[in-house]
Amino acid sequence: MHGRKPVVCLGILVADVVGRPLRALPGRGRLVLVDEMSLHTGGCAVNTATALAQLGTPVEVMGRVGPDAFGDFLLSELRTRGIGVGSVARDPETGTSATMVMVDADGERRFVHYIGANARLTLEDIDWDVVERASILHVAGALVLPGLDGRPTAELLGRARSAGVTTVLDTVWDDTGRWMQLLEPCLPHVDYFVPSLEEARALTGQDEPEDIGHALLDHGVGTVGLKMGAAGCLVMTDAGESLRIPAFEVDAVDATGAGDAFAAGFIAGVWQGWSLEDTARLANAVGALCVTGPGATGGVRSLRDTMAFMQSARIRNT
């Protein structure tokens, strides 16, 4: 559908220090042991771009890192994966964003996060030539990009769309509770919105998935792909289509990055011009495989292997 025009993933770039499994939180002045600790790439833009590269989709990252070892690590890893980093700005004064990820024995996670250079990403950092020659612009990590959130993101999405670029938006949990105040101006410029159920509940004030979908469509979104974890996903369009796609059964090792992997699968399906149902099934499969390995993209596979998994995997009963 899009020839070989790349996807641009714009948003948060994070170095993740992952310790697992965390059996108990240490008290003040105390130490607890984990079986393993490792350094991974993280952040929605990096995770989604990495999964897209694994799926064979040409992709570039746009964002901001610091002048430190974490920044060196992120850029080096992205280059190794064949992901374009020419539009990543290096902030001379602020450290690279980083997260301590503590993974419980059942795969659930706790996060301690430093926003760092991500906070200073603004419209001035946007390489418009790169955006306008992209097939798809994915804004990854809305609500924790204080230099872009709100009207600047709306301007970014609107300008991309006017250049014929398909727009995709994903959010993260907003601890400040501003939700719709920040996102409302953006939503009319979003072709595909892929929030988690919890985020979308906070955003709309609705509880039931269908009610959430209708609320987001009423705000101008073209297609809503609601991530519902073990319940799969709900896809609703402004043309009246509504699809519930069940999840695949897998043994979960680490849930880190599953939502970003889902977004990558969705984007890959859109990029290839697949039907909405096939796109949603691919998104579910990429998200499911992601949790079978450690780190934010540990279990993501090639498109061929993912499609083989979709043929053989069991559908989860809900």
C-alpha positions as CSV (number, residue, x, y, z in Angstrom):
1,M,0.0,0.0,0.0
2,H,2.7,2.4,1.0
3,G,5.5,1.2,-1.4
4,R,8.7,1.3,0.6
5,K,8.0,4.7,2.3
6,P,9.1,4.3,5.9
7,V,7.1,4.6,9.2
8,V,8.3,7.3,11.5
9,C,8.0,6.5,15.2
10,L,8.1,9.8,17.2
11,G,8.1,9.9,20.9
12,I,9.8,8.6,24.0
13,L,13.2,6.9,23.9
14,V,14.2,5.2,27.2
15,A,17.0,3.1,28.6
16,D,15.4,0.3,30.7
17,V,17.2,-1.4,33.6
18,V,15.2,-4.5,34.1
19,G,15.5,-6.7,37.2
20,R,13.5,-9.9,37.6
21,P,11.9,-11.6,39.4
22,L,11.2,-9.2,42.2
23,R,9.8,-11.3,45.1
24,A,9.6,-8.5,47.7
25,L,10.1,-4.7,47.7
26,P,13.1,-3.8,49.9
27,G,12.5,-1.8,53.0
28,R,14.4,1.5,53.6
29,G,18.2,0.8,53.7
30,R,17.6,-2.8,52.7
31,L,18.6,-4.9,49.7
32,V,16.7,-7.6,47.8
33,L,18.2,-10.0,45.2
34,V,16.8,-10.7,41.8
35,D,17.9,-13.5,39.5
36,E,18.9,-11.3,36.6
37,M,19.4,-7.6,35.8
38,S,20.0,-6.3,32.3
39,L,20.0,-3.1,30.2
40,H,17.4,-2.9,27.4
41,T,16.1,-0.3,25.0
42,G,12.7,1.0,26.0
43,G,10.2,3.8,25.5
44,C,7.2,3.6,23.2
45,A,8.9,5.0,20.1
46,V,11.9,2.6,20.4
47,N,9.8,-0.4,21.3
48,T,7.3,0.1,18.4
49,A,10.1,0.9,15.9
50,T,12.1,-2.2,17.0
51,A,9.0,-4.5,16.6
52,L,8.3,-2.9,13.2
53,A,11.9,-3.5,12.1
54,Q,11.5,-7.2,13.2
55,L,8.4,-7.4,11.1
56,G,10.3,-6.1,8.0
57,T,8.8,-2.6,7.9
58,P,11.2,0.3,7.1
59,V,11.2,2.6,10.1
60,E,12.9,5.7,11.5
61,V,12.8,7.0,15.1
62,M,12.4,10.7,16.0
63,G,13.1,11.9,19.5
64,R,15.6,13.2,22.0
65,V,18.4,11.6,24.1
66,G,21.1,13.0,26.4
67,P,24.9,13.3,26.0
68,D,25.4,10.2,28.2
69,A,26.1,6.4,28.1
70,F,22.4,5.6,28.0
71,G,22.0,7.8,24.9
72,D,25.0,6.1,23.2
73,F,23.5,2.8,24.0
74,L,20.1,3.6,22.5
75,L,21.5,5.0,19.3
76,S,23.9,2.1,18.8
77,E,21.2,-0.5,19.4
78,L,18.8,1.2,17.0
79,R,21.4,1.4,14.3
80,T,22.2,-2.3,14.8
81,R,18.5,-3.1,14.2
82,G,18.5,-1.2,10.9
83,I,16.3,1.7,12.3
84,G,17.0,5.2,11.1
85,V,18.2,7.6,13.8
86,G,19.2,10.6,11.8
87,S,16.3,12.6,13.3
88,V,17.2,11.9,16.9
89,A,18.3,15.0,18.7
90,R,21.1,14.9,21.3
91,D,20.3,17.2,24.3
92,P,23.6,18.8,25.6
93,E,22.2,19.4,29.1
94,T,19.7,16.8,30.1
95,G,20.2,13.0,30.7
96,T,18.6,10.3,28.6
97,S,15.3,9.1,29.9
98,A,15.6,6.0,31.9
99,T,13.4,3.5,33.8
100,M,14.0,1.0,36.5
101,V,11.7,-1.9,35.7
102,M,11.0,-4.4,38.4
103,V,9.3,-7.5,37.1
104,D,7.2,-9.6,39.6
105,A,7.3,-13.4,39.4
106,D,4.0,-13.4,37.6
107,G,5.3,-11.0,34.9
108,E,3.6,-7.8,36.2
109,R,5.8,-4.8,36.3
110,R,6.6,-1.8,38.6
111,F,8.4,1.3,37.2
112,V,10.6,4.1,38.5
113,H,11.0,6.6,35.7
114,Y,13.1,9.6,34.9
115,I,11.6,11.7,32.0
116,G,15.0,13.4,31.1
117,A,15.5,14.5,27.5
118,N,12.0,13.3,26.5
119,A,10.6,16.3,28.3
120,R,12.5,18.7,26.0
121,L,11.2,17.3,22.7
122,T,9.4,20.1,21.0
123,L,8.1,21.0,17.5
124,E,11.4,22.7,16.8
125,D,13.0,19.2,16.9
126,I,10.7,17.8,14.2
127,D,12.4,17.1,10.9
128,W,9.5,17.9,8.7
129,D,11.1,16.5,5.5
130,V,11.3,13.1,7.2
131,V,7.8,13.3,8.5
132,E,6.3,14.4,5.2
133,R,8.0,11.7,3.2
134,A,6.9,9.0,5.6
135,S,4.0,6.6,4.9
136,I,2.8,6.6,8.5
137,L,3.6,8.9,11.5
138,H,3.2,7.2,14.8
139,V,3.2,9.4,17.9
140,A,4.3,7.0,20.7
141,G,4.1,8.1,24.3
142,A,1.6,11.0,24.2
143,L,0.9,12.4,27.7
144,V,4.5,12.1,28.9
145,L,5.9,14.4,26.3
146,P,5.4,17.8,28.0
147,G,7.1,19.8,25.3
148,L,4.7,18.3,22.7
149,D,1.6,17.3,24.5
150,G,-1.7,19.1,23.7
151,R,-1.9,21.6,20.9
152,P,1.7,21.0,19.5
153,T,0.9,17.3,19.0
154,A,-2.4,18.4,17.3
155,E,-0.4,20.7,15.0
156,L,2.1,17.9,14.3
157,L,-0.6,15.3,13.4
158,G,-2.6,17.9,11.4
159,R,0.4,18.9,9.3
160,A,1.4,15.3,8.7
161,R,-2.1,14.4,7.5
162,S,-2.2,17.4,5.2
163,A,0.9,16.0,3.6
164,G,-0.9,12.7,3.0
165,V,0.7,10.8,5.9
166,T,-1.4,8.3,7.8
167,T,-1.4,9.2,11.6
168,V,-1.3,6.8,14.5
169,L,-1.4,7.7,18.2
170,D,-0.6,5.7,21.4
171,T,-0.7,7.0,24.9
172,V,0.8,6.1,28.2
173,W,-0.8,6.4,31.7
174,D,-1.1,10.1,32.7
175,D,-0.3,10.5,36.4
176,T,-1.3,14.1,36.2
177,G,-4.9,13.3,35.3
178,R,-5.1,15.7,32.4
179,W,-6.1,13.1,29.8
180,M,-8.8,14.6,27.5
181,Q,-7.6,18.1,28.2
182,L,-4.4,17.3,26.4
183,L,-5.7,14.8,23.8
184,E,-9.0,16.4,22.7
185,P,-7.4,18.8,20.2
186,C,-5.3,15.9,18.8
187,L,-8.0,13.3,18.2
188,P,-9.6,14.8,15.0
189,H,-6.2,14.4,13.4
190,V,-5.7,10.7,14.3
191,D,-6.4,8.0,11.7
192,Y,-5.7,5.1,14.1
193,F,-5.8,5.4,17.9
194,V,-4.5,2.4,19.9
195,P,-4.8,3.0,23.6
196,S,-5.0,0.4,26.4
197,L,-8.4,-0.2,28.0
198,E,-7.3,1.4,31.3
199,E,-6.0,4.5,29.5
200,A,-9.1,4.8,27.4
201,R,-11.3,4.4,30.4
202,A,-9.5,7.3,32.1
203,L,-9.6,9.3,28.9
204,T,-13.3,8.9,28.2
205,G,-14.9,8.3,31.6
206,Q,-16.6,5.3,30.0
207,D,-16.3,1.7,31.3
208,E,-17.5,-0.7,28.6
209,P,-15.2,-1.1,25.6
210,E,-18.0,-0.3,23.0
211,D,-18.9,2.9,24.9
212,I,-15.3,3.9,25.0
213,G,-15.0,3.3,21.3
214,H,-18.0,5.4,20.5
215,A,-16.8,8.2,22.7
216,L,-13.4,8.3,20.9
217,L,-15.0,8.2,17.5
218,D,-17.2,11.1,18.6
219,H,-14.0,13.1,19.3
220,G,-13.0,12.6,15.6
221,V,-10.8,9.5,15.6
222,G,-10.9,7.5,12.4
223,T,-10.4,4.0,13.8
224,V,-10.0,2.9,17.4
225,G,-7.9,-0.2,18.2
226,L,-8.6,-0.8,21.9
227,K,-5.9,-3.0,23.6
228,M,-7.6,-5.3,26.1
229,G,-4.8,-7.7,27.1
230,A,-6.1,-11.2,27.6
231,A,-9.4,-10.2,26.1
232,G,-7.8,-9.3,22.8
233,C,-8.8,-6.1,21.1
234,L,-11.8,-4.2,20.0
235,V,-11.6,-2.3,16.7
236,M,-14.2,0.3,15.8
237,T,-14.3,2.7,12.8
238,D,-16.1,6.0,12.0
239,A,-17.7,4.0,9.1
240,G,-19.6,1.9,11.6
241,E,-17.4,-1.3,11.6
242,S,-16.9,-3.0,15.0
243,L,-14.8,-6.1,15.5
244,R,-13.8,-8.0,18.6
245,I,-10.7,-10.1,18.0
246,P,-9.7,-12.6,20.7
247,A,-6.2,-12.9,22.1
248,F,-3.8,-15.8,21.4
249,E,-2.7,-18.2,24.1
250,V,0.9,-17.8,25.2
251,D,3.1,-18.4,28.2
252,A,3.9,-15.0,29.6
253,V,7.5,-14.3,30.6
254,D,7.5,-10.5,30.7
255,A,4.6,-8.1,29.8
256,T,7.0,-5.2,29.2
257,G,6.3,-3.5,25.8
258,A,3.3,-5.7,24.9
259,G,1.2,-2.6,24.1
260,D,3.9,-1.1,21.9
261,A,4.2,-4.5,20.1
262,F,0.5,-4.5,19.5
263,A,0.8,-1.0,18.0
264,A,3.6,-2.2,15.8
265,G,1.5,-5.1,14.5
266,F,-1.3,-2.7,13.8
267,I,0.9,-0.3,12.0
268,A,2.5,-3.1,10.0
269,G,-0.9,-4.3,8.9
270,V,-2.0,-0.8,7.9
271,W,1.4,-0.3,6.1
272,Q,0.8,-3.4,4.0
273,G,-2.8,-2.5,3.2
274,W,-4.3,-5.5,5.0
275,S,-8.0,-5.6,6.0
276,L,-9.0,-4.3,9.4
277,E,-9.6,-7.8,10.7
278,D,-6.3,-9.2,9.5
279,T,-4.5,-6.0,10.9
280,A,-6.1,-6.5,14.3
281,R,-5.2,-10.2,14.4
282,L,-1.6,-9.4,13.5
283,A,-1.5,-6.8,16.2
284,N,-2.8,-9.3,18.8
285,A,-0.2,-11.9,17.6
286,V,2.7,-9.4,17.8
287,G,1.6,-8.4,21.3
288,A,1.2,-12.0,22.4
289,L,4.6,-13.0,21.1
290,C,6.2,-10.0,22.8
291,V,5.4,-11.3,26.3
292,T,7.1,-14.7,25.6
293,G,10.6,-13.1,25.9
294,P,12.3,-10.8,28.4
295,G,12.4,-7.0,27.9
296,A,10.3,-4.7,25.8
297,T,10.7,-6.6,22.5
298,G,12.2,-9.9,23.6
299,G,9.6,-12.2,22.0
300,V,8.8,-10.3,18.8
301,R,9.5,-12.3,15.7
302,S,9.7,-11.8,11.9
303,L,6.5,-11.4,9.9
304,R,6.8,-14.8,8.5
305,D,7.3,-16.4,11.9
306,T,4.5,-14.3,13.4
307,M,2.1,-15.5,10.6
308,A,3.1,-19.1,11.2
309,F,2.3,-18.6,14.9
310,M,-1.1,-17.2,14.0
311,Q,-1.8,-20.3,12.0
312,S,-0.9,-22.7,14.8
313,A,-1.6,-20.8,18.0
314,R,-4.7,-21.5,20.2
315,I,-7.2,-18.7,20.6
316,R,-7.7,-17.7,24.2
317,N,-11.2,-18.3,25.6
318,T,-12.5,-15.3,27.5
